[in-house]
Amino acid sequence: MGSAVRPRPRGATGTVWAVIPAAGRGERMGAKKQDLRLGGRPLLALTLGVFETTPAVAGVVVAVPREDVAGWRRRLARLRKVRAVVAGGAVRQASVAWGLAALPPGVEWVVVHDGVRPFVTRRLLETVIAEARAWGAATAALPLAETVKRGVDGWVKETVEREGLWTIQTPQAFRLSLLREAHARAEAEQVRGTDDAVLVERLGHPVRLVTGLATNLKITRPEELELARALLRRAGRRGP
């Protein structure tokens, strides 16, 4: 990413939609994560409930495994903001790209959020959108608090200075034209990124950091599901 921070645009407006990649096969879980139950509801349905109640988001596209598209269309039919359920790809980047392709004309901003992060809040979502409108790109993240060491062959090689290091979450929000350009370049150059922000960074565009939430878990392992159940019980939260 270039070192210069671009001027803050003023009065950035336009329609916001969300793309929710949820096409994982759940190898570490032994089951498709989006189908796992939390508080009596599938993880994906819990996540989408937050977008359903966030006024800043006008519509949602969800990417799920190809064989599950019809089933999820039926299951999500009562969510008025879910306008399309499409087949995802073998990797997250492909699922996002196909979700972007399904957005209708007139969308100017897009939020990308993992389908298995059900504890995102409306406040965090709205803050990330606001920062993206101001800067063109923004992501939820947490400043790293733990000591970080680089290891080789099971041994500590060095301790890494943690100041300025952040762990990245979703939601991430972008001007749609910017994210589409980033995905097109990554596809042309056969680059696979671990998130969408890194693809935008490759264009030289700065990405604004928004302090996220420790509870904004991405549920990919059994122990994270157990932690999520404990959080849900403590909050007394039910699905949408």
C-alpha positions as CSV (number, residue, x, y, z in Angstrom):
1,M,0.0,0.0,0.0
2,G,1.3,3.5,-0.8
3,S,2.5,5.5,2.1
4,A,0.5,8.6,1.2
5,V,-3.0,8.8,2.7
6,R,-5.5,10.1,0.1
7,P,-7.7,13.1,0.9
8,R,-10.9,12.3,2.7
9,P,-13.8,12.6,0.3
10,R,-16.7,14.6,1.5
11,G,-20.4,13.8,1.3
12,A,-19.8,10.3,-0.1
13,T,-23.3,8.7,-0.5
14,G,-24.8,6.0,-2.5
15,T,-26.5,2.6,-2.1
16,V,-24.9,0.0,0.1
17,W,-25.3,-3.8,-0.5
18,A,-23.6,-6.7,1.3
19,V,-22.0,-9.8,0.0
20,I,-21.8,-12.7,2.5
21,P,-19.5,-15.5,1.5
22,A,-20.7,-18.8,3.1
23,A,-19.6,-21.5,0.8
24,G,-17.1,-23.2,3.0
25,R,-17.0,-27.0,3.3
26,G,-16.1,-27.0,7.0
27,E,-13.1,-29.5,6.8
28,R,-12.0,-28.5,10.3
29,M,-15.5,-28.8,11.7
30,G,-16.5,-32.0,10.0
31,A,-19.6,-30.2,8.7
32,K,-20.6,-27.1,6.7
33,K,-20.1,-24.3,9.2
34,Q,-23.0,-22.2,7.9
35,D,-25.4,-25.0,8.8
36,L,-24.3,-25.4,12.4
37,R,-26.9,-24.5,14.9
38,L,-26.4,-21.7,17.5
39,G,-29.3,-20.7,19.7
40,G,-31.6,-22.9,17.6
41,R,-30.7,-21.1,14.3
42,P,-28.1,-21.8,11.6
43,L,-25.0,-19.6,11.9
44,L,-25.6,-18.1,8.6
45,A,-29.2,-17.1,9.5
46,L,-27.9,-15.4,12.7
47,T,-25.4,-13.4,10.8
48,L,-27.9,-12.3,8.2
49,G,-30.2,-11.1,10.9
50,V,-27.9,-8.2,11.7
51,F,-27.9,-7.1,8.1
52,E,-31.6,-7.4,8.0
53,T,-32.0,-4.8,10.8
54,T,-29.3,-2.4,9.7
55,P,-30.9,0.5,7.7
56,A,-27.7,1.4,5.9
57,V,-27.7,-1.9,4.0
58,A,-30.2,-2.0,1.2
59,G,-29.8,-5.6,0.0
60,V,-27.7,-8.7,0.5
61,V,-26.2,-11.4,-1.8
62,V,-25.3,-14.7,-0.2
63,A,-22.8,-17.2,-1.7
64,V,-23.3,-20.8,-0.5
65,P,-22.1,-24.2,-1.8
66,R,-23.6,-24.9,-5.3
67,E,-25.6,-27.9,-4.1
68,D,-27.2,-25.9,-1.3
69,V,-28.4,-22.9,-3.3
70,A,-32.0,-24.1,-3.7
71,G,-32.3,-25.1,0.0
72,W,-30.9,-21.8,1.3
73,R,-33.2,-19.8,-1.0
74,R,-36.1,-21.5,0.7
75,R,-34.7,-21.0,4.2
76,L,-33.9,-17.3,3.7
77,A,-37.0,-16.4,1.8
78,R,-38.5,-14.5,4.7
79,L,-35.5,-12.2,5.0
80,R,-36.6,-9.3,2.8
81,K,-33.0,-7.9,2.2
82,V,-31.6,-11.2,0.9
83,R,-32.2,-10.6,-2.8
84,A,-30.0,-13.3,-4.2
85,V,-28.5,-16.6,-3.1
86,V,-25.7,-17.7,-5.5
87,A,-23.2,-20.6,-5.9
88,G,-19.9,-19.9,-4.2
89,G,-16.5,-21.0,-5.3
90,A,-13.9,-23.4,-4.1
91,V,-12.2,-20.5,-2.2
92,R,-13.5,-17.5,-0.4
93,Q,-12.1,-15.0,-3.0
94,A,-14.1,-16.7,-5.8
95,S,-17.3,-16.7,-3.7
96,V,-16.9,-12.9,-3.1
97,A,-16.3,-12.3,-6.8
98,W,-19.4,-14.2,-7.8
99,G,-21.4,-12.3,-5.2
100,L,-20.1,-9.0,-6.6
101,A,-21.2,-10.2,-10.1
102,A,-24.8,-10.7,-8.7
103,L,-25.2,-7.1,-7.4
104,P,-27.8,-5.1,-9.3
105,P,-27.0,-1.8,-11.2
106,G,-26.8,1.3,-9.1
107,V,-24.9,-0.1,-6.1
108,E,-22.0,2.1,-5.2
109,W,-20.8,0.6,-1.9
110,V,-20.4,-3.0,-0.8
111,V,-19.8,-4.6,2.6
112,V,-18.2,-8.1,2.7
113,H,-18.8,-10.1,5.8
114,D,-18.0,-13.7,6.7
115,G,-21.2,-15.8,6.9
116,V,-19.9,-17.5,10.1
117,R,-19.3,-14.3,12.1
118,P,-22.7,-14.1,13.8
119,F,-21.7,-11.7,16.6
120,V,-21.2,-8.7,14.4
121,T,-23.2,-5.7,15.7
122,R,-25.2,-3.1,13.9
123,R,-23.0,-0.4,15.4
124,L,-19.8,-2.0,14.1
125,L,-21.4,-2.5,10.7
126,E,-22.5,1.1,10.5
127,T,-19.1,2.4,11.6
128,V,-17.2,0.4,9.0
129,I,-19.7,1.6,6.3
130,A,-19.2,5.2,7.4
131,E,-15.4,5.0,7.3
132,A,-15.5,3.4,3.9
133,R,-17.7,6.2,2.6
134,A,-15.1,8.6,4.0
135,W,-12.0,6.9,2.7
136,G,-13.0,4.4,0.0
137,A,-12.2,1.3,2.0
138,A,-12.4,0.2,5.6
139,T,-12.1,-3.0,7.7
140,A,-12.9,-4.0,11.2
141,A,-9.7,-5.0,13.1
142,L,-8.3,-5.4,16.6
143,P,-4.9,-4.2,17.7
144,L,-2.7,-7.1,18.6
145,A,-2.3,-7.5,22.4
146,E,-0.4,-10.8,22.6
147,T,3.4,-11.3,22.2
148,V,4.2,-12.5,18.7
149,K,7.0,-14.9,17.8
150,R,8.2,-16.3,14.5
151,G,8.9,-20.0,14.7
152,V,10.9,-22.4,12.5
153,D,10.7,-26.2,12.8
154,G,9.1,-25.9,16.2
155,W,11.6,-23.4,17.7
156,V,11.3,-19.7,18.3
157,K,13.3,-17.8,15.7
158,E,12.6,-14.3,16.9
159,T,10.1,-12.1,18.7
160,V,8.2,-9.8,16.4
161,E,7.5,-6.2,17.5
162,R,3.7,-6.1,17.9
163,E,3.3,-2.3,17.9
164,G,1.2,-1.3,14.9
165,L,0.0,-4.9,14.2
166,W,-3.7,-5.7,13.9
167,T,-5.7,-8.8,13.5
168,I,-8.2,-8.3,10.7
169,Q,-11.9,-9.1,11.0
170,T,-15.0,-8.5,8.8
171,P,-17.1,-6.5,8.0
172,Q,-15.0,-4.8,5.4
173,A,-16.5,-2.1,3.2
174,F,-15.4,-0.6,-0.1
175,R,-16.5,1.5,-3.0
176,L,-17.8,-1.2,-5.3
177,S,-15.8,0.0,-8.4
178,L,-12.6,-0.2,-6.3
179,L,-13.3,-3.8,-5.1
180,R,-14.2,-5.0,-8.5
181,E,-11.0,-3.6,-9.9
182,A,-9.0,-5.2,-7.1
183,H,-10.6,-8.6,-7.8
184,A,-10.1,-8.3,-11.5
185,R,-6.4,-7.6,-11.1
186,A,-6.0,-10.4,-8.6
187,E,-7.7,-12.8,-11.1
188,A,-5.5,-11.6,-13.9
189,E,-2.3,-12.0,-11.8
190,Q,-3.5,-15.2,-10.2
191,V,-3.2,-13.8,-6.7
192,R,-5.2,-15.2,-3.8
193,G,-5.7,-13.0,-0.9
194,T,-6.7,-13.9,2.7
195,D,-9.3,-11.1,2.7
196,D,-10.6,-8.5,0.3
197,A,-8.7,-5.6,1.9
198,V,-5.4,-7.1,0.8
199,L,-6.6,-7.1,-2.8
200,V,-7.4,-3.4,-2.5
201,E,-4.1,-2.7,-0.8
202,R,-2.4,-4.2,-3.9
203,L,-3.9,-1.3,-5.9
204,G,-2.1,1.1,-3.7
205,H,-5.3,2.3,-2.1
206,P,-5.3,2.8,1.7
207,V,-7.7,0.9,3.9
208,R,-9.0,2.5,7.1
209,L,-8.8,0.5,10.3
210,V,-12.0,0.4,12.5
211,T,-11.6,-1.1,16.0
212,G,-13.6,-4.3,16.0
213,L,-14.9,-6.5,18.7
214,A,-13.3,-9.4,20.6
215,T,-16.6,-11.2,20.4
216,N,-16.8,-10.9,16.6
217,L,-15.7,-14.5,16.2
218,K,-15.2,-16.3,13.0
219,I,-16.4,-19.8,13.9
220,T,-14.2,-22.3,12.1
221,R,-13.2,-24.8,14.8
222,P,-15.2,-26.8,17.4
223,E,-13.8,-24.8,20.3
224,E,-15.0,-21.5,18.7
225,L,-18.5,-22.9,18.4
226,E,-18.5,-23.8,22.1
227,L,-17.3,-20.3,23.0
228,A,-20.0,-18.8,20.7
229,R,-22.6,-20.9,22.6
230,A,-21.4,-19.5,25.9
231,L,-21.5,-15.9,24.5
232,L,-25.0,-16.5,23.2
233,R,-26.2,-17.8,26.6
234,R,-24.6,-14.8,28.4
235,A,-26.2,-12.3,26.0
236,G,-29.6,-14.1,26.0
237,R,-29.6,-13.6,22.2
238,R,-31.9,-15.5,19.9
239,G,-31.8,-15.8,16.1
240,P,-33.8,-13.6,13.8
